[in-house]
Amino acid sequence: MKYVLLMMGAVDGPSCGEDDAPGVEDFMAFDAELEKAGVLAGGFALEDPETGTSVTRAGRDAEPVVTAGPYAESREFVGGTIVIDVPDIDEAIRWAGRCPGAIGGRVEVRPIAEF
C-alpha cells in the first residue's frame, strides 16, 4: 500500500540545516535508505511557503480568489513529501519515525486513496 509522508515544518522554526534542523544531506541519505529498501515510490521537496500562491472559491459558480504567499494564521507548512510503498501503516510509521523531517518538525502519514 502506498503512503505519503508529509513533512511539516513550523513557520517560525529553523530552516533546513539551520541550528539542529536536518540538512539536505540528511534527506538525501534518508532517500537512499528508502531506495535501498525498495520502498521509495516518489516525492519532492517544496520551496519556502512565501513562494506559494493560494487559490480559493466561495462556491461552485464563484470566481477564484488568488492570494500570494501563505496564510498569516498558518503556524506550519508542508516542506515536502515522500511516497513509500509498504505492506501496512505500522511500517509506514516506522519509516516516518526515521525521517529527518520528524526532527524538530512533524511527519504526517497518510494512505494514498486508490479509486
N, C-alpha and C positions, 0 to 999 in steps of 0.2 A: 504494500500500500504506500502511496506517496503522501508525504507530509511536507509542509513548508515551515521552515524555521524563520520567523520574523524577528529580526534583531532590532530591538527598541532601545533608543538612547534618550537620556534626559536632555531637554533643551538647554538647561544651564549646567550640564555635566561636561566632563573633559572630552576633548576631541580625540580622534584615533591617534594613538601613540603619545598623547599628552598625559603627564602625571603617571598614574598607574593604569591608564586605559590601554587596552591591547592595540598593537600597531598593525599595519598592513601585513607585515611578515608573519604575525600570529595567525591572521585569517588565511594567508596563503598556505601555511603549514597545516591548518585545520582542513582546508580544502583538499590538500594532498592526502591526509589521513582518510577522508571520506572517499576519495577516488580509489585509494589503495584497497579499502574495504569493499569497494564495488557498490556503494550505496548513493553516491553523488548523482543526482539527476538534473541539476541545473542550479541557477541562482545568479545574483548580481548584487553589487554594491550600488548605493544611490548617492547622488551629490547631496550637499548640505540642504537642509529644509528651506533656506532662503531662496534657493533656485527653483522651488516648486511653484506651481500655479494651481489654484483650486477652482473647480467649476461646479456650480450648484444650480438647481432649478426648483422653483417653488411648487411646481406641479407638472403634469404631463404636457400641457399646452403652453407652459411658461417659457420665456426666453432664458437662455443660460446667463448666469451672473459669474463673471470671471474676477478672481481676486489673486493678486500676486503675492507669493510668499505664504508662509504658514499662518494658521490662525493664532492670534495673540494669546488666547486662553489655553492653547495646547501646551502641555508640560513634557510631552515626549514625542518622538518622531520615529518613523521606520528608517533605519540606516541601511538596510539591505535584506536580502532573502537568500536562503539556501533551500533547495528542494532535494529531499532524500527519499529513497525507495527502500523501505524496511518492512519486516513482517508485521509489526504491531506498534501501538502507541508507546509501550514500555521502551522499546528500542529507540524510538524517536526521541523520547525524553532523555534517555541515556546520552544520545548524541548532542542534544540541546545543552545538557549539563557540561559537556566538554567544549562547547562553542565559546570562542573568545568574547563574543557579544554578551555573554552572561556575566562577564567580569565588569562590575560597575554599571551594568545595564540590565536588560531583561530580554529573554528569548521566548517568544510565544510560539507554541507548537500547534499547528492546525492541519487537520487532514484535508487533502485536496478532494473536492467533490468530483465524482466521475458520473456523468449523465449518459 
